[in-house]
C-alpha cells in the first residue's frame, strides 16, 4: 500500500499570506519540505483522495497524479473541503463518462447540507455527471482493489477517521480532530501505521513553558500535541506519522526533526510528515 502526503498543513498553511513568522519566512525562502499546503492524503493503490483543501489542484499536479478514481471526506471543515471543485476540473472537456466515486460518511453528508454550500455543490457536480456521491452509513465499508476502507466516528461526532485493511496490513488515517478520543481496543497493538493530526501546541517543546491557556484550548475543543502523543502511546502502532501541522504553532521542519529524534530515543517510532512524502506499508 503506497500512501502519499499531498498536503501536511492544517487550517493555517505554511507560508501563510500576511504572516512574517519564522516558519513562514523560512518556507518562502526554502520551499519544500519547509512549506506545507492544506491537508490531503492519496492512497495510490486505490487512486483514492482523502479530503480536498483549496490547493488540491496544485498538489495533484506536483505529485504527477493524473487519475483519481475515488474520493472521501473526513468532515465538513473548509480546510478539508474547499477544493471540492477539483472533481469538475478533472472531468472538464471530456466526452466520455467520468463519474468519480465520492464517498461521504453519513454525518459529513448531514453537515455538508448545513455548512458552506458543500452538499449543493456536490449535488450539482453529480447532476453534471462528474461524480457519483455515495453516502456511507455508520458501520458501512467499501472495498476497492482488495483494500477495505472503513470510516468511523471519533469522539467529536462530526469527524471520521479511516481504517484501511489489506490482508494482514492495517492503516489508521485520522485527518483531524482527536479531541478526547480514546482508541478502541481492536486498534491497540494492531496497526502497521497510524497517521494522526499533530494537535495544537500547549507548551514550548524546548523550554516546557506554557504558550496557550488550557481554558482556551478546551473552549476550542482542540486536542494538543501532548494529547496526540498520548493517543500514539496508547495505540502502539508500528509506525506513527504526524500531519496537519499548523503555521500558527511556528514549529519549523528542522525543529520537528529534533522532536522526532527525541521521541524515537524514548521508544516511539514517529515521523513528522512533509508535503510530497511517500510511505509503503
N, C-alpha and C positions, 0 to 999 in steps of 0.2 A: 504494500500500500504506500503510494507516494503522496505526500502532503506538502503543499507549498503555502507559505505565509505571504499572501499578496500585500496585506497591509497590517501593521502591528501597532499603529497608534490607537488612540481612543477617541473620545469626543473632541479632544484638542490634539490635532496632528502636529507633527514637528517637521519643518518650522511652522509656526502659527503666524499668519499675517498680523502685523501690528505689534508682535512681540519681539523684544530685544533681550530675551532671557539667554542665559548661557547656552542652553541646548538648541534654541532656535538659531542663534548666530553661528554655532558650530555646524548645524545641519546645512545652513545656506552656503557655508564655505566648503564643506567636505562632501555633501551628498550622502549616498549610501555608505555604510549602514547607519549613519547618524540621523538621517531623515526617516520619518515614518508617516505613511498615509493611513487613511481610515481602516477600520477593522474588517478583514476579509480573509477567508481561507479557501483553498481549492484542493479538492481530492481528485488527483489525476486519474486514478483507476475508474472512477465513476463519472469523470468530467462534471463533477458536482461543485457548484459555487455556493459557499455559505456566506450570506449577507452581501449587501451591495451598498457600500459607502459612496459618497459623492465622487471619489476618484477612481471608481472601479474600471472605467474605460481605460484610463492610463495604466492601471495595474495589470489588466489583461494584456495590453499591448506590451508593456515592459516584460511580462513573463512569456511573451510569444504564445499565448493561449488563443488558438484560432477557433475553437469549438467548445461551447458549453452546452451540455445535454440536459442539465437539471440544475435547479437552484433550491435553496431552502432558507427560511428566515428564523432567526433565534428569538427576536422580539421586535417591537414596533419602533424603537428609538431612532431618531433621524440619522445618527452617525452610522447606523446599520442598514438603513433603508433608502436614503435619499438619492442613491444612484440607480434606482429601480428602472429608469428609462433605458438601461443597458439592454433590456430584453427587446425593446424596439430597435435600438441602434444595431444590434447584431443581426436582426432579421430584415433590416431595411434593404429595399431594392432587390428582393429575391422573388423569383417566380415559382418557387417550389414551397411545399409545406414546411414550416419551421417548427412551430409549436414546442418550444422548450417546456418541459415539465417544471412547474414552480410549486414546491411543497410548502404549505403554510400550516403549522400546528394550530389547533382549534382556538386557543386563547389569543394567539397572534392575529388570527383572522378577525376575531371579535374586536381586538384593539385597533386593527387597521381600519375598521369601519368607523371608528371614533376619532382617530388622530391622523392629521397630516394629509388626509385625502388618499392614503395609500391604497385602500381597497378599491375605491373608484378608479384609480389609475390602473391597478392590476386587472380589474374587470374590463376596462377599455382595451387593454392590450390583448386580453383573451378574445374579445369580440373581433379584433383585427386579425386573429389567427396567429399571433406571435408567441403566445404562451398557452399552456393548459394549467389552470390552477387546480391543485389537488390539496384539499383540506385534510389534514391528518388528525383524527380523533385521539384523545389521550390513550396511550397504550398501543396505538397502531404504529407499525413499522412499514418500511418498504425495502425491497431487495433489488439491487441492480448489480450486474456483473459479479454475482455471488457474494456481495457485501451487503450485510443487513444494517440499516440505519434506523435507530430508534430515538425519537425525541422524547424528552421527559422534563417535567417542570422542576425548577429549583425552588428554594424557599420563597422567593418573590414569584408569585404565581403567574406573572405575565411573561416570564422569560424561560426559555428552554435550553437545555444542553442536549448533546447528541452522543449516543453510544454507537460506534461503528464496530462491527464484528465480521471477521473473515477467517473462517476455520478457527484456529486457536488464538488469533490475534484480536486484541480488544483495544480500542482507542476511545478516550473520552475527550470531547471538544465542548468546552464551556466558553462562549464568546464574551460573556459579560455577566455582571450582577451576581456575585457569590454571597451577598449579604445573608448572614445567618444560616447558610446551607450546611447541613450535616450529611456527609456522604453515606449512602445506604450500604448495608453490609455486603451486598453482592458485587460492589465495585472495589472494596478494600482488598489489597493484595492480589488484585485480579485484572490489572491494566498494564499493557505494554507502554502506553503513552497517555499522559494526562495533560491536556492543553487548557490552561487556566488564565483568566484575566488577572492582571497584576493587583488591581485594587489601588486605592489612593494612599499616599504616604502619610502616616500619622506621626512618625518620628524620623529625624535625620539618621540615616544608616550609620554614619561615622561617629557623630557626636552623641547620638541617642537622645538628642534634645527634641522635645515635642514641637512639632511645627503646625499641627492642626488640633483644635479643641475637640475632645471626644463628643461633647454635646452637639457640635456642628456636624460631625460625621454621622451621628445617629439620626439627626434631623434630616440628613440627605439620604438615609438608608443605604449607605455605601459600605462595602467591605474594604478593609485596609489591606496593605501589603502583608502585614503581620497575620491578619485573618486568612489570607490566601496561603501563606506558608503553613499555617496550622492545618488547613484542608489538605495541602500536599503531604504533610506528615501523616495525616490520618489515612489517606488513600494508599500511600506506599507504592505508587506506580514505579515501574522500572525506570521511566524517564519522565520528568515533569518539565513542561515548556510553558514559559510565561509570555503572554502577549497583552494587547490592549494597554499600552504604556502611554501615559498622559504627558503632554508637553508641560502642563502646569506644575507637575511634580519636579521638573527641572533636573532630572537624573539622566545623564548622558550615556551613550553607548559604552564608553570606557569605564565609567563608574559601575555600570551594570555588570560588566565583565569581572570587576573586582568583587562585587557582591556574589556573583556566580561562583567564583573561586572559593570564597569564604564558606558558602553554603555546601559546596562539594566537599570541602575539608571536614565539614560536620556530618558528612554521610548522605547528603541529599543530592541525588543526581538531577541537577536542574540546569536549564538553559534559558536565557532570555532571547526570545525570537527577535529577528530583524526582518525588514521587508526584503523579499526575494529568497529567504531561507527555505531550503527543502529538507525534508527528512524522509527516510524509507523505514517502514515498520515491517 
